Amino acid sequence: MRPSTAAPQSALVLGATGFVGRWVARRLSAVGADLHLAVRDPARAHPVFSAYAIDGAVHPIDLRQPGEVRELVARTRPDTVFNLAGYGVDRSERDESAAFAINRDLVAAVCEILLDVEPASRPALVHVGSALEYGQAAGDLNETTAPRPDTLYG
């Protein structure tokens, strides 16, 4: 089976400079999506986007502020929102309140924001998590596996 080259007409990538975010943004850019890249620090993001051949509109944002996220979704009107933001992967990221704000509260805020969009124009949501959300779960993970995080990241 060949991978699809289809892309949403427009996409908003939260966490666009992260490990997964840059690869998703690269692919979306390659297939011609109208790409919106949410970043903390545009100056640090530009070298990443240049190295990965990512072409899109860069939007500086504090993802811990739901009002900023709501405004960005309203302004960009994406077909799909990719939530690829995460806090705590980098060993230097140890702020517990920031971890909850990005790994838990942002997810809830994005869901609420998208539910407020008229159904006919509501963006699809692609949310990416980590196996660490499940802690020391034994066996195969599936949709019914209960999350039992045991680290700041997971």
N, C-alpha and C positions, 0 to 999 in steps of 0.2 A: 504494500500500500504506500503510495507517495504522500508525503506531507502536504497539507493544504497550503496554498499561497494566499488564501482569502484573508482579508484583514477587515476589522471594523472600519467604517468610513472615518470615524474619529475615535481616538482613545486617550484616556487620561491615565497616566502611570504614576501611582503613588509609590515612593521608594525607588525612583528611577535610576539612582546611582548605585544601589546595592547590587549584590552578586546576581540575584535572579532578575532584578529590575533592569539592569543594563542589557542583559541578554534578550529579555522580552522586548524592551524598547528597540534594540537593534533589529530584531525580526520585524516588528511593526513598521519601523522606518524603511526597511528593505522592501516591504510589500506595498509601500505608499500610503500608509495610514496618515491621516491628519493627526499628528502626535502632539500631545501636551504632557510635559515632563515636570512633575512636582518635585522640587528639591529644597533642601535646607539652605545650601550655600552655592549660588550660581557660579562663583569663581572656582570652587573646587569641582563643580559638576562639568564645566566645559572641557577640561582635559579628558575626562572619562568619555564624554559624548564624542569628542573628536577621535579618540583612540578606537572607539567601537563603531564609528561611522553612523552615529545616531543623529538624525535631523528632526528637530521638533521645536516647538515653542517652550521655552524654559520659564517656569513659574515658581519664584521663591515663595515658600510657605512654611508655616509652623504647623505641622500635622497634629500637634497637641491642642490646637485651637479649632473646635468644630465650626465656628463661624467662618473662619478662613477657608475651611474645606467646603462648606456649603456655598460660599461665594464663588470659589473656583469651579465647582460643578455647574453652577448656574451660568457662569461666564463662558465656559468652554463647551457646554452642552454635548458631552461625549456620547457616543453610541455604547461604549464599554468603559468601565472603570476597572483598572487592575490594581488591587491593593497588595503591593509587594513590600510594604514598609515593615520593618521589624527593628526591635531594639534589644540589645543584649548579646548579639552574636559576637561582636568584638569584645574581647576580654576587658577593654578599657571602659566599656559601657556597664556601669554598676549602679546607676541611680534607679532605685526601685520605683519611685513615682513616675519617672520617664518610661520605664518598662511597662507599667500598667497603662499609662497614657497612650502609648503607641500599640502595644500588643493586645490590649483589651478594649480600651475606651474608643480608640480610633475605629476599630471594627464596628462597634455598636453605632457610632456616629455616622459612619458611611452608610450603613444599612438604613438608619432613620432618614438621612438626607435623601437617599434614593427613593425611599417609600413616599416621600413628599412630592416627588416629580410625577406629573400626570402619567398614567399608565401607558398612553400611546407614545410618549417620548422618553419613558424611563430607561436609563442605561442598564445594560447587563452588568453584573458584578462578577469579577473573577478574583477570589480571595485565596491567597497562598499562605499556608501555615507551615509548621515544622513537625516532624515526628517527635520532637522533644515535648510537644504539648501533651503527649500520652505517658510521659515519664517512663517507668520501667515495665510497661505493658508487655506481657508475654504473648508470643504467637503473632499471627497476622493481624494487621490493623485494618479496620473497615469503618463504614459510616456509623456503626453502632458502638464502636469502641469508646468508652468513656475517657475524656481527657483527665489526666492526673499529673499535671506538671510538677516537677520537683526541682527546677532550677529557675533562676531569674528569667532566662530567655524562654523557657518552655512553660 
